[in-house]
Amino acid sequence: MGSSFFGVLQRVGRSFMLPIALLPVAGLLLGIGSSFTNHTMLEAYRLTNVIYEGSMVYTVLDIMNQSGNVVFANLALLFAMGVAIGMAKQEKDVAALSGAIAYLVMNTAIYAMITANGGVEAMPPNTTGESLGITTLQMGVFGGIIVGLGVGYLHNRFYKTQLPQVLSFFSGTRFVPIISTVVFLAVGIVMFYVWPIVQSGIGLLGNLVIHSGYIGTWIYGIVERALIPFGLHHVFYIPFWQTAVGGTAIIDGNIVQGAQNIFFAELASKETTQFSVEATRFMSGKFPLMIFGLPGAALAIYRAARPEKRKVVGGLLISAALTAMLTGITEPLEFTFLFVAPFLYAVHCVFAGLAYMLMHIFGVGVGMTFSGGLIDLTLFGILQGMEKTNWQWVVIVGIGYFVLYYFTFYFMITKRNYMTPGREEDGDVKLFTRADVEARKKGDSAGSGDAISAMIAEGLGGKNNLSDLDCCATRLRVTVRDAQKVSESLLRQSGASGVIIKGNGVQIIYGPQVSVIKSHLVDYLDTINEPDPEVIDENKEHQELVMSPLDGEIVKLVDVPDEAFAQGMLGQGIAVLPSEEILYAPASGVVQSVFESKHAVTLVTDDGAEILIHVGINTVEMEGAPFKVQVSSGDRVTIGDVLMTFDRGAITAAGHLLVTPIVICNSDEYQLVEGLIEGEITHGTPILRLVKGGK
Amino acid sequence: METFTYKITDPVGIHARPAGQLVKMVKGLSSKVTIAKDDRSAVATKLIAVMGLGVQSGDTITVTVEGENEKVDAARLRSFLEERL
C-alpha cells in the first residue's frame, strides 16, 4: 500500500518534469528581456543611449520578455498537457490533445456555472481569475494538474476500448478526447461547488505559512531537502511556487498566486522597487547552499579521500560541484554521501533549512526558474541590483556556508570514518570509480553506451521486467514488474551514484547526463529481442502466452519448408530453428501425447491451448533415434520443464531440417494467434500470444 | 451410422502431417466422424486427439460416420484413407 502510493507519487513527480523543464528557458527570456527593458536598471548600467523604447534592441528584448511571460501565465495549460503526457503509458500524443481539451472544457463549464449563479460579482473576492481568456475560478497550476492526472487515468483506462461495431470509428484513442470532454464537463460543474472550499483551505494554509515566519521558512527548507532522496521534492515545492499556498499578491492590478509567479510578475513589472521576500523565501536559500555550501562539501570529500585515489575522485567531484554551482542541480554531489552517510545528509538538510531562513532574515529577494545556480543568481539577483534583491547577502552567507560545509564534512567524515568516494576498501572503490568514469565517458561516446545500457537493463531484471521508463533531471525513474529481479549492485556498477527501490518504483541517480543514458537505454532496449511488455501485459485474463521451447532463431510458420505446416493445416503458430539441443515446455499443462517416433509432442495447456511441437521436418522417418523424451502422456509439466533432448548433428546428418514448428492445433477456438517476436531468442521468451474467441 | 475398419499401411502411421490432412478432410464433411483404435477414440475434427491415438503402421482403426450424408461421407473417407494411409 505504502509502496504503491510511492509509485503513484513518483509518477506524478516525474510527469511534472516536462513542463518544469521549460521554465529555465522561459525564465531566461523573461529575465534578460525584463532586466534590459527596465528603466531603472538601464540607468544604473548607463545603457539608456543604446536601449530605449522604440529602438530595435528594445523591441526584441520586449518580445523576449513577453514570450517568457506567456509561458508562466499559461503554466496551468502546460501542466494539463504535460502531466497527461507523463501519466499516459502509450499513445501519449492523444493524452496531450485530451489534456488541452479537458482543460478548456473544465474552465468553460466553471465559467458557465459562475454566469448562471450571478456572475463574478456574486463570488467571494479573489476567487476568480482568467485563464486562456476564460473567466474561471483561481485554480492556478492545480487546475492543470487535476486535468492532467484525470486525463492520464482516463487515457490509460480507455485508449484501447473497443466500442460496438456501429460506433467503432470512435473506438480506442479517438474515444479518449471524447470521454475526457464529458468527464471534465462534469468535473467543471463539481469544481464550481468544491473548489471554493479548497481555496479557503489553501488560503488558511498559506496564511499559516506566512505567519510561521522564519521558523516556517526553516522547516520548508528542511523538508524540501529531505524529500530529494525520494525524488518527491517537486511534488512538495510546486504548491509553494505555483499556488496560493506560497502567497498571493496584486501586481500591476492582477492577482498573482504562488511564490515563483509573484517573483516573475514583479520581474516583468516596471513598478517593482524591491522583490517581495515573502515570495522569494521559498527560493533564495538555494543560492548559498548550492553555489557555496555544497562545493565546500566536495572539497571536504576530496581532502578526506586516500591520497592515491584523489585524482580519480577529484574529477568526479569537480564535475559534480560545478554542476551544482552553475545549474543548481545538486543530486550528483548529494548522492555521493547520502548512501554512505545518511546522518551527514540529515545535517545537510538542517543547514539547507537554515540557508532559507537566513536569506529570509536578510531580506534577500532573488527568485529562480528551476534551481539556485550561478546562472539564476546572475540574472535574477546581480543584474537586478542590490536595492531590489539584497543579493550581496547570498555571497556573504555563502562564504560562511563554504567554510561551514567544508569543516563539518571533513570533521564528520574523518571522525566517523564514512566511506565517501575515495575512502573505501580497495576492491570496492575501484569498481565504483571505474564505473563512474565509464558513466561519464559514455556521455560523449555512443559505443560504450551499449555496454552500460546492457548493464542497466540486466540490473533492472531484463526488458520484460520494465513496465515504464522515464527520467528527470538527474535520475532514471523506472517502474518494474518484479522488484525482486532488480540488482542494486549491477545498477551501481553502471555508474549510478545511488539506487532507490520502493515497491515497484526504482530510481537510479546518474546526474545531469541521465537523459543521454536514458536515450541510449531506450535505443538499446529496442534492439533487444524481447516482445513488447505492454502487449504481454494487456488483457491478461483473456490471453495466453506461449513461451519458446528452444534457444534459437524465430522462423515464420509460412516460411517452414513443409506445406502442411506452412499452410496452417495443423494450426497457426510459429517455428524456431534450434541452436541448442533441449526442448522445454512452452507452457504449463498436461502432456497429451508423445509420438511413437518421439519427434513430436502435444500438450494441452491449463488455459486450453492444444500445442503441437514438431522437432525438425520429416523427422518421423528417423524412428526416434535422435530423440530422448523425458515425459510421457498424462504428465503434468510447467513452463521450462525439459520435455526432451535431441541430437542436432544426427538429424542434420540424416538430411533433415531442424526447424521446429510450434502450432496451436485448436486455432479455430482463438480469434488471434500472433507471433510476438523475430530473430534470436532464448527458451522461455514469449513467442506467441493467443486470444480466446472464435473467428 | 456407418462404421468401417481400416488397416493402416503407411509405414509411419498417422503422424502430424497425415493427421492434419485427415482432420482437414473431415472438416469438409457434414457428418460427425470418430476414429477409434483399441479402446480409445477421437473426434476426427480434433487434431490433437487424432494425433493422440498414436496410430502406427499395421494398426487397425475403426471409423464411425454419422449424419445425413453418412453413406457418401464414409465412402469418401475410405477412399481418402486407402489413397494416403
Interface residues (C-beta under 8 A of the other chain):
Chain A: D562 A564 M569 L570 G571 Q592 S593 F595 E596 S597 A600 T602 V604 E610 L612 H614 V620 E621 S633 C665 N666
Chain B: V12 G13 H15 A16 R17 A19 G20 Q21 K24 K46 L47 I48 M51 G52 G54 Q56
